[in-house]
Amino acid sequence: MTETHSENRHCGYARVSTYGQTLDAQLEQLRGAGCAKIFREKVTGAHSDRRQLLKMLDTLAPGDVVTVTRIDRLARSTFDLFAIVKQIVDAKAQFRSLAEPWADTGTSTGRLMITVLGGLADVERDLIGTRTAEGRSRAQKRGQHMGRPPKLTPAQQAEARRRRAQGATLAELARSYGVGKRRSLGSQPDTATNKT
């Protein structure tokens, strides 16, 4: 005889950011909302490896209801919130927040809000990409080096370019400076012959 999953299993998720904080208030609210099983952890919401959250998502079954006291307990950004709620909905479970009545996928308004949230998550991702590109461009205009610092000093780079022009191979230069072939001439383009 196989064990069947009981319908509408109420799961709670409680999180605080630091070990100095307490989960007590969240646990009390979640128990009051009918949550029999509560996944709890003390970790920042920006941390991607939240073991209890991942465990909860892995154990979801159709009909389950995931409850949080506030949506910021579940995610720190619109993008993350949408991704997590999408996993819940894809498991044919429901999501609800006690503090935000609109965040309830069991209602038509909640489902509409999740759709809007998906659009906002896309906008947020685009804005982050744009801000990152703009910041990189401004830094380059100020002359800031992007990426890893060069392995060779400017003097070593000049010496390596002289030796390259005199016929040294990239492999020889790399060995003598203890770097890979690509790093032996620094960030300067190789204007010498293409000998290896």
N, C-alpha and C positions, 0 to 999 in steps of 0.2 A: 504494500500500500504506500503510495507516494504522499509526501507531505505537501499540502497546498498552502499557498501564500495567502494570508488573511488580507482581505480588501481594506483599503484606506488605513494602512499602517501609518501612524503619525510619527515622523522622525523630526527631531530638533537639531539645529546646529548652533552652537554657542562658541564665541571666540573673543578673547581679549588680546591686546597687542603685546603686553609685557607681563612678566611673572609677578610684578608688584600689584597688578590688578586682580580683581576677583570675578569669578563667573557666577557668583551666587544670585544676583538680580536676574540675569538672563535665564538661569536654570529654573528659578521660581516662576517666571513668566511662561516659559516653554512647558513646564509641567502643568501650569494652570490652563494652557491651551490644549491639553490632551496629549502631549508628546510622551510616549512610553519609552522610546529610545532616543537619547540625546548624545550626539557626537560633539565633543568639546576639545578645545585646544587653546594653548597660550602661545600665539605666534603672530607676527605682523601679517596684515592682509596682503602686503606686497610680496610676501614669500610665496613662490610658486609651488613648493613642495609641502603643502599642508596635508599631512597624512590622514588626519581624521576626516577632512573634507573629501579627499580622494576615496577613502574607505566607504563613506556614506554614499557617494556617487556610484561606486562599484556595486553596492548592495541594493540599489533601488529596483523596485519591481512595479509593474503597472498598478495604479490605484494608490500608491504611496503618496503621502503629503509631506513635503519638506517645509518646515517652519523656522523662521529666524525672528528675533525680536526687532531688528532693524536691518535694512539691506546693507548698511556699511559693515555689518558683522560678517557678511558673506563675501563682499568684494570691495576693492578700493577704487575701481574705475568703472565707467559705463561699459567699456569693452569687456572687462573681466566678468562683470555682472551678467551681461548678455550671454557670454560663453558658458558660464556655469548654469544659468537658468535654462539655456538651450539643451544642455546635457540632461537636466532634470526632465524637461518636456519630452525629449527624444526617448527617454526611458518610460514614457507614458505615465509619469508621475506628475504631481502638482507642486507648485511653489507658492508660498505666501509669506508676507511679512506682517507682523503684528502692528508695527508702528505706521506702516504705509498701506492702507487698505486697497489702494490701486494696484499694488504688487501682489496679485492673487490670480494665478493662471486658471483657477477654477471658475472664474467669471469672464464674461465677454469683454468687460472693460479691462480686466487684467491682461487678457490675451492681446487686446489692441495695444495696451501700453508696452507689452513685451515686443511687439512688432515695431513700435516707435523706438523703443530702446535699441533694437537691432540697427535701425537707421542712424541713431545717435552714435552708436559704437563705431560704425563705419566712418562717420564724420570725425570722431575723436582720433581714430587711427590715421586718417589723412592729415589732420592738424598736427599730430605728433611728427609724422614724416616731414611735413613742410617746415615745422620749427627746427627739426634736426638739420635739414638741408640748409636752411637760412643761417643757423648758428655755425655750421661748418664753413659756409661761404664767407661769413664775416671774419671768422678766425683766419682763414687763408688770406684774406685781404690785409689783415693786420700782420701777416708774415709768420703766423704761428704754424709750426710743423704739425701735420695731421698724421696720425698713425704712430707706430713704434718709433722711438728715438733711434738715430743712426748708430750702428755698432762702432764705426770708425770716426775718429776726430776729423775736423776739417783738414788738418795737416796730413793725416793718414790718407784721406780721400784724394788729396792733391798728389801725394806720392804714388798712390795706386794708379791714378790716371796717367802720370808720367811713365810709370813702368809698363802700363798697358800700351801706350803709344810707342814704347821702345821694343814691343814684341812679347811681353809676358802674357801668358794665357790666363783666363779667368780662374782656372783650376789652381794655377800656381799662386796667383794673388790671394785666392780664398784660403789656401793652406798657410801662407805666410802670415796672414792677419787673423787666422782662426775663425773665419766666418764662411757663410755659404756664398756660392758664386754670385747670387743676386745682390748680396750686401757688400761685396768687396769694393765696389766703386761708389758706395753711398747712394744718395737719391739722384745723383747727376746722371743724365743720359750718356750712354756709351757712344762717343763720337769716333772712337778708334775703329780699327778693323774688327771683323767679327771672328777672330780666332778664338778657339776654345781651349 
